[in-house]
Each structure stands twice: as structure tokens, then as C-alpha cells.
Amino acid sequence: MQKPYPNVLVVSHNVFSASGNMGKTMAELLRAFPPECLAQLYFQDEVPTLDLCRRYYRVTDQDVLRSVCSRRTHGGSYTEREIERGRATSRTDTGLLARAHQLGRRRTPLIYFARNALWRVGRWDSPALREWIRAFSPDVILFAAGDYAFAYRVVCTIAARERVPVVTWCCDDFYLRASAGTPLGAWDHKNLMRWVQKTMTHTARVVTISDEMAHDYAALLRKPTVTLRIPADENPYRLSPDARRGILYAGGLGVNRAAPLMELGRALKAARIPGLEWIDVYSGERNEKTLARLTPENGIRFHGAVPAAQIPKLLGAARYVVHVEARDRKSMARTSYSLSTKIGESLRSGACIVAYGPARLSSMAYLRAAGAACFHEDAGALAERLRRLEREPEAYLRCVENAARLAREKHDRTASDETILRVLQSAAETE
């Protein structure tokens, strides 16, 4: 008799989280699964804070580096008691480790080469990890694909040894539009694609975040693909349009999103629209250079991180919610196919979405096609459009209503739960 839910081993860089971008996205995707049917192997220096699953195993760069010196494997699993103790914070790196984390975010060819080389010469595949996997007995691996080749090596090793099929989940494009730039960058990308193709030999289905990515990846990877947008629940804190105030950005500032955010902030400051003189920014950003620029001079009021439970309240009270993407070549290569994980929440917020970035990016095209955002590629012109919306309540409400319709059609929780279950169940049955 078929099990209602397969046992899913999630392999990812980030741990399930209530706040971190990728960790929260994964948690939303798998929220309907029973905890006993999920296990997670991850590589970042974070501790579990969610009981979404009760089996976590962590192997970090520091663990692998220590193994080079000691020739012993490191890393380990978390007990339910340790998960409970970790609820205060999911990020544990401080001091030198925090600076190393920020350095790794730069994603230079040298960083890619060094990190992949470390995992190639170090030891991660310990007897304890093998026993942990076998005790869970996965039916399928859900791999949150990224841009480091070593993670694909880990997945291939586990899939081959345990004879478990893989579902490869792609939220950003690291395959088609990545720009090598330098000889070392070209080598890194060639090495990545070599491991991508090896992973495809174990992959039953590819899940993408946009229709454009699904179309192009089906041709590139020659695997069945499905689009699965991140679900979002109704916002219970939605205020009426007349009660809403201000313009808000809530989320991460990776992929150079701080740059367009400040461009828009300066344009709003110059426009002097009553109530929209600055953008209130809520983010866990910790890069000191970035933080130094998130200032009132750039039209930004930076509030830092807030508890995840507070975000719906902030979104429900804002008059406008901002979505931005950078226009530099490297950032556009990363975000061309992407659909920000915050879009579903923004569509459900009851606010008018303000979209600022290159028109050809998937996320911008997605919102524009539905009439679900106030969009422009020029910050000054976008500020003037907001001025007109403030004078035309009917146009404001039309944009909000279009956003709510798009959320119902494309970000429905029940439909998303059914799709990911069907994909994983189907993959598990291929073995």
C-alpha cells in the first residue's frame, strides 16, 4: 500500500528557518509534510529552530577544514532537545566566522574554487552520517540546488549509495546565464555543469520557480520540469487602504538589492510625496559596508531584523510594499529567471506593490503581466507614478485587487501542497 507521504531527505546549504530567505522558502514548501517524514542535511553554520522535522544533520566548512588537519570526520546531528534550545536564533557564527560568512557571499571565482577544493580534499562522509541517513531510510532526496559543485557531489554520493532518486529544486539560475568573466570563473562554471549533469543521472524531476526557467531547463537538462511558486497564506492583519501608512521593504539584501533600494529611496526623498519620504527597511543584513549606506541620506530608515511573526503585521499595515532587483550584469545573471520568495507574501499583504528593476527579469514581468504592481525602470519616474496613485484612489485599489487575484491563482497553499507531494511521491516510485 502506498504511503501517504514519502520519507524526504532535504539536502541544502541553509537550515529550515522562520526568517532566513532560503530556509523560510524550504519550510513553506514542505510545511504540510508530517515531521517524521522529513530529514535535513545542510552545510551552513546555523542551528535548527523549527520542529518542521525532527532529524537534522549539519556539516560545515569549518568541519571539513578541521578534517583536513585531523583526518577525522566532523559534523553531527541534532536532538529534539537541541532543536528546542536553538529557537532563540538560527544564526550562530560571530566574530571571525561571521566575517568569513560575509566573504563567502561575494561569490568570486576564487571563493568558488577554494570552497569546492576544500570539500574535495576534506572529509564529510562520516560513518555517523551514513548511519543517520539509513536510520531515516529516505524514499527520495529533495536537493535545493545552488552554485557550489561540492553540494552536487554530496547528493550524487548519497543517491548512488542509497539508491534513492532525486528531485532537484532550482530557485535561481546558475546554469544558463551565469557569467564566467575570468578563466578561473569559466573553469568553476564548467566544473559546476559537469556535476549538474552527473546529478541529472539520479534526478527524476526538476522543480523550478518560474515558467521561463521550466521551459529552458527542460531543454538544457532533458528532464521533466514543473513550476512551483512559493505559497502564501492570507494576511490576517490587513488594514483598510485608508488606514495604511508608509512604504516598506522587508527581506534580504543579497544579489546587490541594496543598490536599487537606495536609488528608489533617494528618488522618493527628492519627490517629497507626503507619507512616502523614505523607505522603512526591515532586514537581517549584517554586511558593514552595506549597512553604512542604508541611511536617511539615501531615503532609507533601517530597522534591522524583526521576529518572523511580526512581518505579516508590518506588511498588513504598509500602504506600499517594495520589490527590487539590481541591474548590474552579475546580479541580473542570478535573478533573470527568479521569482523572489517574498512576492507571495507581498501579493497577500493588501498593500500596493512597488516594483523597481529591469523589465526583462522574470519577477518584474510576472507582476507587470497581471497588473499587480506599480512598476518602472527609472526611479524618478516610479516616484511620480506613486504620486499619481496617491491622487487616484481607484487606480491604487485596482493594483491591490490585481495582486490579490494573482495570489489566489498562483500562490494558493492547497494547490502548492498537492503539487510538491505529487512530485515527490512520483519520484519516490521511480526506484
N, C-alpha and C positions, 0 to 999 in steps of 0.2 A: 504494500500500500504506500502511495506517495506521501512523503512528509509534507505538512502544510508549509513549512519553511525549511530551506536547506541550511546547513551549517556554513556560514560565510566567514572566511579569513580575510580581513581587510589588511592590505599592505600599503603603507603610505608614509610620507615624511612626517605629517602632523598627527597628533592625537585627537580623538573626538573632543569637541570643545563646545561650550555655550557661547563663546565670544570670538575666538580666533577665526579668521575668514575661512580657511580651508577646513579646519576642524569642525566649524559650525556647519559648513556645507555638507560634509560627510554625515554628520549627526542628523541633519534634516532629511537627507536622502534615505537613511536606514531607520528612522525613528519608529516605524511600525513593526520592526522585527523584534521577536522576544529576545531578551538579553542573553539567554542561554544559547542562542543560535548565532551569536556574533563573537568574534575574537579579533584583536588588532595587534599587528606587528608594525612598529613605527620607529623613526630614526631621529627625531628632534629631541632636544634636551628639555622635554616637558613631562609633567606628571598627569595622570588621568584624574579628571574631576567629575566625570559623568558615569552613572551606572547604566548607560545605554547598553554596554556589555560588561561582563564581569571578568574577562580574560584579556589582559594587556601584556605585551612584551616589548621592551624597549632596548634598542641597540643604537648608540650614538656615535658620532665621530670620535668623541673622547674615548669611548670604549674600544673602538677599533685601533686608535692610536696607541692606547695602553697595550693592546695585544701585540703590536709590532715590537715593543720593548720586552714584554714579559713572555711572549709566545704562548699566552694563555687567552682563552676567550673570556669576554666580559659581557655586561648587559644582564638583564633579568626581567622576571615577571612581577606583576603587582597583585597583591591580595586584595580582597574586598575591603579590608580594614585600611589598607594603604590608600585605596581609591577614596574612601571616606575622608581620610586625613588630608588628602590633596585638594579638597574642594575649595580651599581658600584662594588658590591661584594655580593656573596651568603652566605658567612660565617660571622656570627655576634658575635659568642662567643669569648670573650677575658678574660684575667686575670684568675680568679678562674674558670669561666665557660670553658675556653679553657683547663685548666689543668684537669677539670672533664671529658671533652670530651676525652682527651688522656688516662685517667684512664679507661674509658669505653671501649676503643679499645682493652684493654688487654684481655677481654672476659674470665675472670676467672670464676669458678663455683660460687664464692661469688658475683661477679658482676651480673651474670645472675639471681641469686636468689634475690638479693636486688632490681634490676630494675623491675623484674616481680612482686615482692611483693609490690613495690611502686604503680604500676599501678593497682594492685588488690585492695588495700585499698583506693587509691586516686580516684578522680572523673575526668573523661574525657568526659563523655557522656552528654553534656550540652543541654538545650533547643535550644541554638543558633546553635549548630552543627546539631541537628536534623532538624531544620528549613532550614539550609543551604543545607543539603542533599536533603530534599524534594523539595526545590525550583529548584534544578537541575534535579530531577527526573531521577536517573540513570537507565539504562536498564541492565547494567552488571557492576560488580566490577572486576577490574584487580588488583590483590594482588601481590606485589613484596615480595615474601616470604623470611624470614630471620630466625634467630636463637633465637629470643626472643618470648616466648609464649604469652606475652601480646598483640602483634600485631595480632595474630590469634584470640584472644578473641574479639578484636575490630571488626575484619572482620565478625566473626560469629554473633556478636550482630547486626551489621548493616544489614547483609544479611538476617537474620531471621526477623527483624522488617520490613524492606522494601520489603521483598520477592523478592530479586534480586539475580540472580545466580552469581557465582564467577568463574573467570579464575585465577588459581594460577600459577604464573610465578617463576621458580626456576633458579637462575644463579649460585648458589653454593650449594654443598651438605651439608645439616645439619641433614640429616635423617639416611643414611645408614652407613657412615664411620666416623661419629663423635665419638671421643674417650672420654668416661666419665672421666676416670682417678681416680676420688675420689668418695666417697659415695655421697657427695653433687652434684658432676657433674653427677653422674648416676641418681640422683633424678631430676635434671634440665632437662636432656635429656628425661627421662620418661614423665615428665610434658609437655615438648615440643611436644612429639609424641602424647600425649593424645589430645592436641589442634589441631595438624595437622589432626588427624583422624576426629575430630569434624568439621574442616574446609572442609574436603572432602565431608561431607554430603551436603554442599552447592555448591561444585565445579562441574562445567560441564566439564572442560578440564584443563589439566596440560600442561604448556609450559615449555620446558627445553632448555638448551643451547648447549647440545651435544647429539649425538645419544646414547652413553653409558648410560647417565643419563636417557634418554627417555625410553630405554629398561628396566632398573632396576626399575624406578619409576612406570612404568605401572604395574609391578608385585607387588610392595610394596603398592601402593595407590589404585590400581584397578580402575583407571580412564583412559580415553583416553588421550594419550600424543602426543605431536608434538614437533619436534626440530625446533627452530627458532634462527639462528645465527644472530649476530648484523650486520646490513647492513653498507656498507661504500661506499662513492662516489669516483669517480676518483679524483686523486690528480692533480689539475691544475698547481702545482708548481714543478712537476717532472723535475729534471735536467737529462742530459745525464750521463751515467756511468762515463765518463772521467771527468766530471765537479764536481762530488760528492766528499765530504771530510768527514772524521771522522766517529766515531761510537757513536750512540745516544741512550739514554733511555728517553722516555717521558711518564710519568704516575704516578700512586700512588705506594706507597711502603708498602701497607698493606700486611698482611699474611706473614710477615718476608721476603719480597722480597729484602730488602736491603742487607741481608746476601749473597745470591748468586751474587748479583750485585757487591759487593765488592770483592768476590772471583775472579770473571772474571776480574775486574779492576786490581787486583794485578797480575793476570796471564799475562794480556796484558802489564802491566808496565815492568814485567820481560822479556817478549818476545821481546820488543823493535822493533815492526813492524813499519816502517815509516808511520806516519799519524794515527796510531792506538795505541798510547802510553797510552791513557786514555779513559774513557767513559764520554761523556758530558751528565749530568743528569738534566732533567727539571721536577720538581715535586713540588707540594704544600705541601710536608711533613713538619710537624711542631714539631714532637717529638724531644726534645732537645738531647736525648741520640743518636738517630739515626743520626741527623744532625752532631753531633760531630765526627762521623765516616766516613762521606761522604767527604773524603779529598783526596788530591793528593797522600798522602802516600798509600792510598788504591786504587789508579788508577782511582779516580773519580774527575771530575770537576763539582761541584754542582752549578747550576744556579738559583735554586728556581723555583717559578711558573711563567708562562708567559700567556698572554691572549690566549684564546682558538683559536682565528683566526690565531695565529702565529704558532700553532702546525703543520698544513699541510706544511707550508713553511720550517720548520725545518726538517720534515720527507722527504720532497721532495729534500732537499739538502744533506742529510746524505748518506754516502756510505754504512753504515751498521746500522740497527735498532735492538735493543736488546729486546728479550723476556725472562724473567727469572721466575722461580718458586723455592721456598725453598724446602729442602729435609728433614727437621725435621718432626717428626711424626705428630704433631699437624697441621702444615701447609699443609702437604700432605693430611690429612683428609679433610681439607677445599677445596683444589684445585683439588682433584683427578678427578672429573667429569667436572671441569670448563673449559671454553674457554674464555680467557681473552678478555675483551671488546675492548682492543687495537689491537687485532690481525687483524681485518678487515682493520683498517687504515694502519697498517704496510704492509699488503699484497698489498694495493693500492699505497704505497709510491714510488715504483720504486727502493727502496733500497734492499739489500740482508738482510734477517732476520737472526739474530744470536740467536739461542735458546739454553738456558742453564738451565738444571733442570733434575729431574728424568724422565727416558724414559717412565715409565708406566702412567704418567699423561696424561689426555685426550688432553690437548693443545699441548704437545710435540708430541704425537702420530699423531695428526691431521696434523701438519706441516711436520713431517717426511714422512708420507704415501704419501704425494703429492710432496715430494722433494722440498718443498717450503722454507726451512731454512737450514742453516749450523748449525748442532746440534752435541753436545757431552755432556756426563755426567761429564766429567773431564775438569776443567777449563784450565789446561795447554795444554791438547790435543786439546781443542777447539781453543785456541790461535794459535796452529800450523796449524790447518785447515784453519784459516783465512790467515795465511802466504801463504799457498798454493794457496788460492783463489786470493790473490794479484799477484801471479806469473802466474795464469792461467785465463785470461780474459774470455775464453769460459765457464769455469765452473761457474764463477761468474754470467755471463749472463744467463746461464741455470737455476740457482737458482732463479734469478729475474723473469724470464719468467714463471717458475712453480708457483711462488707466484701470479703473475698476473692472471694466468689461474684459480687458486683456488679462487681468489677473484670474478672473473666473475661467476664461477659456484655456489659458496656457500654464497656470501655476496652481491648479487645483490639487489639494493634498491627496484626496482619494485616488484620483487618476494617476498621480505620481507613485503612490504606494503600490498600486496594482501593476504599474509598468516595471518598476525595479524588481518586484517579486517575480513577475513573469520572466524577465530577462535572466535573473539568477537561477530560477528553477529550471528553465530551459537549458541553460549552460550546464548545470549540475547533471542533467540527464544525458549529456553527450558522452560521458565516460562510461 
